[in-house]
């Protein structure tokens, strides 16, 4: 069965370490890998705008000696005619050896990965997950800080809809001694499932605050994010919150000399361009590390022989519609309403597609 990477937790800690090691070798010895994927085809299908993610995937495949076929936007695909995500994945599987997709519908990556008969990589499904950005983030931290353990990580901006934030918290929570300081307006705090089912279940120390300046002296890493216009249903709420945090040189005066400043990009105005000259700013190198990590992931998925799909969680089918208006099950009516059990004691389930929570009285037979 072809492997899908929908979430960073689809990769074990050992696999993450392996990917970083291979990506670092690709950085140091690019010629060694220049023809390793010769004859292989990568398909990139992007239904949302992208610069870094799409181009870095395509650049990654070219640096491995492979070729690329691309759907650069939804209007150039059959999705504009009503084709389902599952059918798109089945068709792409006939034309390529590996498939990358970005789609604004949360849970679309789960559907595509199940339907595809070739390896699939999620390049972002709405505000849900963005695993390969997290791979870029992890390589950045490993190279710039030297380790993952015992770090205080400040994440600032849109923590509610920021898929890069959710994936990064998930990944770093598996390393010892990590502490998070979560900096956001009240309306953009991290989703309940991240707080309760990652941070609290695994006893990860964290603080929530609205004050970036007060948090600054504690941080080993500052991960800035933009307030995302495209995630707001009401434009007035975006206009009210868009300038909540602007990092400038004055705010950095109390920061550690070896703190690093990261950002998944694009930035709008949440980091002053003057900060670019500060040696602690690593966000443009972060984009390069992303290409190497995507090269390593493509190579891994095209060559691994012994992958065994993990045992699925307990699930239940229901007539109850997921309440998340961004969930793919809201728009693709042929999808069954399936919920996975995440807390047996309290009978708490999450939508199998977008992971929105609901409490259901049924038990699984």
N, C-alpha and C positions, 0 to 999 in steps of 0.2 A: 504494500500500500504506500502511495506517495505521502510524504510528510508535509504538514502545514505548520507554519509559524504564525500564529495569530496573536500571541501574547509572549512577552519576554519569559514568562515562567514555563513556556513550552521547552525552554532550554535549561538544563541543569547547571549548577554552579561549575561543575567540571567542564561542561561544554562551553560555557562562557569563557572560562580560563583558556580553553583550547582555541577558541575563536580569536581571542586577543593575541595569543602567541602566534597563530598563523598570520593574522593581520599585521603584526609587528614584523614578521619575517618578510611579508610582501612589501612592506614599506622599505626595509633594508636591502632586499634583493629582488626587485621587480622582474628582472629578466628570467628568473627561475620559474615564474608563473605565466609568462607572456603568451604561451600557446596551450595552456593546460585545459582550456575549455573549447579548443578549436572544434568546429562542427556543431556546437551546441547553440541553441537559440533561446534567448530570454524575451518574454513578452511583458511589456509594461502597459498597464491599463489604468489611466488616471481620470477619475470623474470629478476631481477637485483640482484647483490650481496647485502647482508644485514647481519649484526650481531645484532645490538641493536634493530632495529625495529622488525624484524622477531622474535627474541628470546624473546623480551619483550612482544609481543602479545601472544606468546605461553605460556610464564611464567604466564602472566596475567590470561589466561583462566584456567590454572592448579590451580592457587591460588584461583580461584572462584569455583573450584570443577568440572569444565567441562573437555572436552577432545578436542584433536586437530588432524586434518588430514592436511597434508602439501604437497605442491609442491615446492621444494626448489630451482628450477631453470628451465629455459625455456626448456632445452634439455630433462628434465624428464616429459614434458607435451605435450599434443597434439598440442600446439602452434608450436612446431617444425615441425609438419606435415602440418601446414597451417591453423589450427583452428582459427577462429576469436575470439576476446575478448568477443563479445556478446554471442557466443555459449559456450565459457568456463564458463561464468557467469551463463548461463541457466543450464548447467550440474552441476556445483558446488551447485546450489540452491536445487538440489535433494539429496545432500549428507550431507549438513551441515545446521546449524541454523543461522550462521552469517559468513560473507565472507570478508577477507582482501586481497588486491592485491597491489603489486608493479609492475609497467610496465614502460619501458623506453619511450613508445609512449605518447606524451603529449595529454591529452584528453581521454586517455584510461579509466580513472576512471569514466568519465561521461557516456561512453558507457556501462561499466560494471554495474554501478549503475542502469541504465535504464533497462538493461536486467535481472538483478537478481530479484528473487522473495523473497529474504531474505535480512535482513539488510546488507549493504555494507559499508566498510571503505577503503578509499584511503590511501595506505601506501607509496605514492609517484608516480607521473606520470611524468617521465622525469624531466625537469627543471621547471615544472609548479607549483605544490602544494604538500605540505606535512603536512596535518592538525594535525596529532597526534604528530608530533615533536613539533608543536606549543603548543599543550596541555602540553607537558612536559616542554616547555619553560615557559609557564604561571604559572604553579605550582612552578617552580623554583624561578621565580621572586616574587611570592606571599609569599613563605616561607622565602626566603633569604632577601628580601627588605621590605616585610610587606604590600605592596600596589602597584598599577599600575599607579596611577595618578602622574603628575608632575615629571616625570623621563626623563633624557636625555640619550638616548640610542644610542650608537655607534655601527654600524654594519660594519664589516671590511672583505674584501676579494672578493669573487665572488658574486656580487650582481645581475649580469645578469642572470646566470643560477641557482643560489642558491634557490631552491624551499622553503627551510626553511626560507629564508630571506623574500620572498614574503608573505608567510603565517603569519610570525611574524609581519610585518608591517601592514598587514590587521587587525590583531587582536588588536594590541596595539593602532591603530589609533582610536579605539572606546572609549578610556579612556581619560579623560580631562588632559590637561597640558603636554602631552607627546611630546617630541622633538626628532627628529632623526638626527644624524650625520652619513652620508653615505660615507664610506671610501673605495675607490677602484681605480684600474687603469682605465683610460679612457675607455678601451675596455670592461670593466666588470661592468659598471655603471648599476643601476637598469633599468629594461625595462620601456619604455615610458608609458605603461598602468598603472604601479604602481605609477609613478610620477604624471601623469595627472588625473587619475581616482580615486586615493585614497588620496594621500598627498595633491594635489592641490584642488580637489573637496571639501574635508573636512577641508581645511585651516590648515593642520597640519604643524607646522614649521619644516623645514629640511634644512640641508646644505649638499653639496656634495664636497668632498675633496679627495686628494690623500695622505694626510699627517696624518698618525696615531699619531705620536708624538705630533704634534701641537694640535690635538683634545683631547688628553688624559686627561688634567686637568678638562675638562667639564663633563666627563662621570660619570653617576651613574651605567651604565651597559656597558660592552664591550662584544659584541657578535662576536666572531671570526668564520670565515668559511674557509674551504680549497678551493684552486683553483682546480676545478673538471676536471681531465683528461678526463673522459668519456663524457663530454659535448662538447669537442672540435672536430671539423671536421678536422682541420689542427693541427697535433701534434707539429709543430714548434711554433705555437702560445702558446700552453700550456707550452712548455719548456721556452719560453721567459717570461711568466707571473707567473710561479709556485712559485717563491720565492719573490713575490712582498711585502709580509708582514710576518715578523717573530717576534712574541711577545716574549720578554725576560725580565729579571729582570731590566735591564737598562732602557728600555722603560716604565716600571711601576713606575719609581721613582717619576714622577709628578702626578700619579693617586691618586684619593681620597682613603682614608683609608678604606672606606666602599663600594667602587666600587666592583661589582662582575664581574667575567670573565666567560663567557658562551661559549659553543661550541657544535654544534649538533653531532660532531664526525662522522666518524673517523678523527683524525688529521694526517697530514703527517709530516710537519716540521714547521707549522705556529705558533706553541706554543712550546717554549723550555720546556723540561721535568723539568727543575728547577722551572718553574712557578707552577708546580703541588703542591709544598710545601707551596706556598703562601696561606694564609687563604682566600684570595679573589677568588681563583680558585674553582668553584663549578661544573665544567663540568662532573665530575664522579658522583656526587650526582644527577645531572640533569638526568642521565640515569635511576636511581632508581625512581625518580619522574615520569619518563615516563611510567614505568610499572604500577604505581598506577593510573595514568590518563587513561591508556588504559584499566585497570580493570574497572574503573568507566564508561568509554564510552561503553564497551561491555555490562555491566549490564544495562545501560540506554537503549541501543538499543534493548536488548532482553526483556525488561519489559515494555517499554512505550506503552500506549494504545491509547492516544489521539492525536497522531501526524497527522497534516494536511499539505499536501504538499503546499508550497507557490505558489502564482500565478506566472506562468512563464513569462519571459520578452516577449516583442513583437519580433517576429522572421520572417525571410524571407528565402525561399529556393532559391538557385541559382545554375547555372552551373559553377560558378567561383570557382576554386580550391583554398583552403587555401594556402598561400604562405610559411607557416612554414614547413620546410622539416622534422621536428620532429613530426608533427601533425599526429594523428592516421588516419585521413581521407586521408593521402597521401598513406597509405599502405593497408588499408582495403576498397577496392573499392566499396563494397556494401553500404557504408555509404553515406547518402545524404549530400550535402553541405548546411549547415544551419548556418545562422548568426543571432546573437541577437542584437537588437538595444540598444546602450549604450548612444547615444547622439542624440536626436531627432532633435534638431536645426540644426546640421551640418550633419545629416544623416550618423553618424558613427556607424559601426557595428563591432562586434567581432565574430570570429569563435566560435560556441557553444561548441566545444570540447576543443581547446587549448587557446582560447581567443586572438589569434592574430588579429590585427586590419586591417580593410579595409574600404574604403569609397565607398559606393554604391549609384548610382543615383536613385534606385527604392524606392518607398514608399510602406508601407504595406497597403494592402486593408482593 
